[in-house]
Amino acid sequence: MSVLVVGGGPAGAVLAIHLARAGVEVVLTERSPTYRWRACGVFSSPAALGPLRAAGLSAGDLARVSRPIPAMRLETPSGELVRLTYGAEAGAGAGQPTAVGFDRSALDPLLLDTARRAGVDVRLGTDVELVSLDPRDWPRVTVRTTAGSTTLRPRIVAGADGARSVVARSAGVARPTRLPVRVGLSHHRGDDRGDSAVDARMRLFDDGYVGIAPVPGDRVNVGIVLGPRWRAPLRQRGAVGLADAIVGDIPPADDDPGTWRRATVGDEEAERIAGAAPLGGRVIRRAGPGWMVVGDAAGFLDPFTGEGLHRALVSAELGAAAIRSALDGRSGRETAAFAAYERSMQRRFATKDAVSWLVQVFLARPGLLEYAARRLAARPTVRATMGLVMGDLVPASRGLDPRFLAALLAP
């Protein structure tokens, strides 16, 4: 085969779709035999919709798997509220599509079905146990199914297998995130507000935060991120007890009476919590002889900004273009194509990474966070720019422009 894609999430599926449509022979492996909920990106800016359309999802498909969200409301511990509209405010990109909440139990299988129709050999229930990389030879990939183990010899192996990617580890490029070790807890709860467009909410608390994003099917997704000080409470109370306590402390809002909070994790209206620890990861390179990583496997900082899904999809598009170029048969073409992929990812996301790190500075300093939130709430133009930057709708450099920072922080 030409390409083996490891991982059947959105990044892996989109990478495989673009390659197969270009006539490349692609096998995609996914460890789980059926869809299984896992802690993953649900809330996304409008920027994620373009790559999904480019992968072949129709307007009807997107309507079934996503729910419009007018804004994300950032709520600080002191009660300050900042409403980020991701470009929908008058005078700040009016007419832009809204943010969305995805039903991943519908989106992920739909993308795999789209990949099959494009000609991808999708192999569910196939666990990649070992990836052996030798720059002088094609990769050797050992996979296991219920029938036993076998070895595959793709020309290129592409890791779309998350922050603990076996491909990234095998290439020796995986590194831990530079942030303190954090734990993520995520699940859905029943929501009786119907399909009306309601805001998502991000509640900050000491060394953590909880995001509530409406998704299709009369549900909200609840994502909780806990810093180091929550290790002991998590051990003592367990994921279910701590999640119920954190959710129970979320106050009602004008458009959110909070009736969804009544469903505890053990109720039929809710679902079992999926956890992820540690959150985030990084790589020192994204490609090398015979291998590439995309999606979260190519580096992921923090779910706070809601950029993970969009970034994963863009990396899949860029990765597919690089692999197509690498397979054209000319000597040295792979090295040049993969170097171009690395440069493209740097150009696309290095500045946004700097903005994300700036956000982390504010999150780590409650006094500074409250100060900035008050100014964002009171300054519509600054707030609109922040929403556009966080939503990947304008160049991230605007968020680092000294004039913007002065407007944000000046008394």
Secondary structure, 3 states (H helix, E strand, C coil): CCEEEECCCHHHHHHHHHHHHCCCCEEEEECCCCCCCCCCCCEECHHHHHHHHHCCCCHHHHHHHEEEECCEEEECCCCCEEEECCCCCCCCCCCCCCEEEECHHHHHHHHHHHHHHHCCEEEECCEEEEEECCCCCCCEEEEEECCEEEEECCCEEEECCCCCCHHHHHHCCEECCCCCCCEEEEEEEECCCCCCCCCEEEEEECCEEEEEEEECCCEEEEEEEECHHHHHHHHHHHHHHHHHHHHHCCCCECCECCHHHHCCCCCCCCCCCEEECCCCEEECCCEECCEEECHHHHCECCHHHCCHHHHHHHHHHHHHHHHHHHCCCCCCHHHHHHHHHHHHHHHHHHHHHHHHHHHHHHHCCHHHHHHHHHHHHHCHHHHHHHHHHHCCCCCHHHHHCHHHHHHHHCC
